[in-house]
């Protein structure tokens, strides 16, 4: 499944992708709290809060994640 929030986005000057595109979209809506409020105005605040809570929980990355541990610099 493709995350439509991470789809390429043209800023008017350049194309941005992935997390940068997602963050630009969230900022464009005024932040996550405003997105939740808009969902509430449409009748789904409770559901939006549940999904927000699910999305912000700390989870273990999948086994196939390309995560590279950072070493602390001395």
C-alpha positions, 0 to 999 in steps of 0.5 A, spaced: 500 500 500 502 506 498 502 512 503 499 518 499 501 523 504 508 521 502 507 521 494 511 526 491 509 534 492 511 540 488 512 546 492 512 551 486 520 550 486 522 543 487 519 536 488 519 533 495 518 526 496 517 521 502 517 524 509 519 531 507 512 531 502 508 528 508 511 533 513 509 539 508 502 536 507 501 536 515 504 543 515 499 545 510 493 543 514 496 547 520 499 540 524 496 534 526 492 537 531 488 541 526 487 535 522 484 531 528 479 537 529 477 537 522 476 530 522 472 532 528 468 537 525 466 532 519 464 527 525 470 523 526 474 526 532 473 519 536 476 515 530 481 520 528 484 520 536 484 513 536 488 513 529 493 518 532 494 514 538 495 508 534 500 512 529 504 515 535 505 509 539 512 506 540 513 500 536 519 496 534 521 496 526 519 491 522 525 485 521 526 487 514 527 495 516 533 498 513 535 501 520 542 503 521 544 504 528 548 510 530 554 510 534 555 515 539 561 520 537 566 521 542 
